[in-house]
Amino acid sequence: MASLTDSHFALFDLPQTFAVDPQQLDSAYRTVQAQVHPDRFAAAGDAQRRLAMQWATRTNEAYQTLRDPLKRARYMLSLRGIDVGAENNTAMEPAFLMQQMEWRENIEDAAGAKNIGALEALLDELREEERVRFTKLEALLDSNSDQAASEAVRQLMFIERVATEIGAQIERLEHA
């Protein structure tokens, strides 16, 4: 078994690539979880129970990271020493900044008009944009274009936030 300090990929014996087979990840997670689940160590001493809890926590965190493409991309970049810096690095290409402004205006207009259909169409547009950008991100990560991948991650984080806002607007309008 891997050590507590090994990468998430090593923990599940997976190749360190952006493309992760979900079934393979799920299977590896269940295998590791079965080995380290705290219930297996209920009769063990305190030290073994604590260690089992650490392993179970580590396993869950690794699984949650690898199953989410955006978290997986951030994690892969962190393994390469790249801090996405989403909290303090908001510099993005001008075309994307213009697209952000357009999306925001469209959300505001649709929400003001209480047009759920327009919000749903915008959400569909964002999901398609996200799909295309994840494909590009995979190519960037696989070619070790880390700085470009870092910017792509920041852009995807923004798209995810906007999609969440649209979802909240739709829910608010549906329950108004």
VENZIKA-V988518 format. One record per pair of residues at least 4 apart in sequence whose ideal C-beta (glycine too) atoms are under 6 Angstrom apart, sorted by sequence separation. I is the first residue (numbers start at 0). GAP is how many residues later the second one is. If there is no record, write none. Layout:
I;GAP, I;GAP
This chain:
1;4, 5;4, 28;4, 32;4, 43;4, 84;4, 91;4, 106;4, 144;4, 5;5, 8;5, 19;5, 43;5, 76;5, 91;5, 109;5, 139;5, 64;6, 65;6, 8;7, 40;7, 76;7, 1;8, 40;8, 109;8, 139;8, 140;8, 1;9, 109;9, 139;9, 64;10, 73;10, 40;11, 139;12, 37;14, 37;15, 136;15, 11;16, 35;16, 105;16, 37;18, 35;19, 36;19, 35;20, 35;23, 132;23, 32;26, 31;27, 129;29, 125;33, 28;34, 125;37, 24;41, 122;43, 121;44, 19;46, 118;47, 118;50, 10;51, 118;51, 3;54, 7;54, 115;54, 7;57, 115;57, 7;58, 110;58, 95;59, 102;59, 113;59, 72;64, 81;64, 68;65, 75;65, 79;66, 83;66, 81;68, 85;68, 83;69, 85;71, 76;73, 73;79, 72;80, 69;86, 17;120, 17;123
